[in-house]
Amino acid sequence: MAMLNNLVKMAVKPLPRMVTPSGHAVVDMMIAGAFLATAGLFWRRNRRAAAASLLCGGAQLGVCLLTDYAGGDRKPIKFSTRRKLDLGLAAMTAAMPEFLNFKNEPERNFFIAQGVLITVTNELTRFPEGREFEWKRRRAA
């Protein structure tokens, strides 16, 4: 699954970065909501897929709530760090079917799609380069 994420990353790389930090926050919340809602849908059919969905949704929501999208010092995770975290979350999401042994079941497709969506969002987001936010903080003070 990491191979698929890498292929998607290479395919999207030439596109312009058009997602703002606030847009990234909205997409992150939608992804977390999709994981949590799908856990309820999977619960009767496949408890392992439901548990994986809860795990991925909780991780996504936790990272989202701890990220400082505005560039201030209020939250512990800086937005510039999110690029690496999102790639880890995408890999974790895509690996869940194999890790929890439901790789031959239809619920697997949801996790692959979510991993691809996280990767695409990450590649299309305008992350600050270097010390951009630090400069904005000094100028605002």
C-alpha positions in Angstrom: 0.0 0.0 0.0 2.9 2.3 0.6 3.7 1.8 -3.1 0.2 3.1 -4.1 0.7 6.2 -1.9 4.1 6.9 -3.5 2.6 6.6 -7.0 -0.2 9.0 -6.1 2.3 11.4 -4.6 4.4 11.4 -7.8 1.2 11.8 -9.9 0.0 14.8 -7.9 3.4 16.5 -7.4 3.3 18.6 -10.7 0.0 20.1 -9.7 0.0 23.6 -8.1 -0.3 23.8 -4.3 -3.8 25.3 -3.9 -5.1 24.1 -0.5 -4.7 26.7 2.2 -4.0 25.8 5.9 -7.7 26.5 6.7 -8.8 24.3 3.8 -6.4 21.6 5.0 -8.1 21.8 8.4 -11.5 21.3 6.9 -10.4 18.3 4.8 -8.7 16.9 7.9 -12.0 17.1 9.9 -13.9 15.5 7.0 -11.4 12.6 6.9 -11.7 12.1 10.7 -15.5 12.3 10.5 -15.5 9.7 7.6 -13.4 7.3 9.7 -15.6 7.7 12.7 -18.8 7.4 10.8 -17.6 4.4 8.9 -16.6 2.6 12.1 -20.3 2.6 12.9 -21.2 1.2 9.5 -18.5 -1.5 9.7 -19.3 -2.6 13.3 -21.9 -5.3 12.5 -20.1 -6.7 9.4 -16.5 -6.5 10.3 -15.3 -5.6 13.8 -11.6 -5.5 12.8 -12.4 -2.9 10.1 -14.5 -1.0 12.6 -11.6 -1.0 15.1 -9.1 0.1 12.4 -11.5 2.9 11.4 -11.8 4.1 15.0 -8.0 3.9 15.4 -7.3 5.9 12.3 -10.2 8.4 13.0 -8.9 9.0 16.5 -5.4 9.5 15.3 -6.5 11.9 12.5 -8.8 13.8 14.9 -6.1 14.0 17.6 -3.5 15.4 15.2 -6.0 17.8 13.8 -7.0 19.2 17.2 -3.4 19.6 18.2 -2.3 21.3 15.0 -1.8 25.1 14.9 -3.2 25.9 11.4 -3.0 29.7 11.9 0.7 29.8 12.6 0.7 31.0 16.2 2.1 29.4 19.3 -1.2 28.2 20.8 -1.0 24.5 19.9 1.8 22.0 20.2 2.0 20.8 16.5 3.2 23.4 14.0 1.5 23.3 10.6 4.8 22.9 8.9 5.3 19.6 10.7 2.0 18.3 9.4 3.6 17.2 6.1 5.5 14.4 7.8 2.6 13.5 10.1 0.2 13.2 7.2 2.4 10.9 5.3 2.7 8.7 8.3 -1.1 8.7 8.8 -1.6 7.8 5.1 0.8 4.9 5.4 -0.8 3.7 8.6 -4.3 4.0 7.1 -3.3 2.0 4.0 -1.6 -0.7 6.1 -4.5 -1.3 8.5 -6.2 -4.0 6.4 -3.1 -6.1 6.4 -2.2 -5.3 10.0 -5.6 -6.3 11.3 -6.0 -9.1 8.8 -9.0 -8.0 6.6 -7.0 -7.5 3.4 -9.2 -9.8 1.4 -12.5 -8.2 2.4 -14.3 -5.3 0.7 -13.7 -2.9 3.7 -10.1 -2.8 2.6 -11.0 -0.4 -0.3 -12.2 2.3 2.1 -8.8 2.4 3.8 -6.9 2.5 0.6 -9.1 5.4 -0.6 -8.6 7.3 2.6 -4.8 6.8 2.4 -4.9 8.1 -1.1 -7.0 11.1 0.0 -4.7 12.0 2.8 -1.7 11.8 0.4 -3.4 14.0 -2.2 -4.5 16.6 0.4 -0.9 16.6 1.7 0.6 17.2 -1.7 -1.9 19.9 -2.7 -1.4 21.9 0.5 0.7 25.1 0.6 2.9 24.3 3.6 5.2 27.1 4.9 8.7 26.9 3.7 11.3 27.4 6.4 10.6 30.3 8.8 7.6 31.9 7.1 5.3 31.6 10.2 8.1 32.8 12.5 8.4 36.0 10.4 4.6 36.6 10.5 4.7 36.2 14.3 7.5 38.8 14.7 5.7 41.2 12.4 2.4 40.9 14.3 4.1 41.5 17.7 
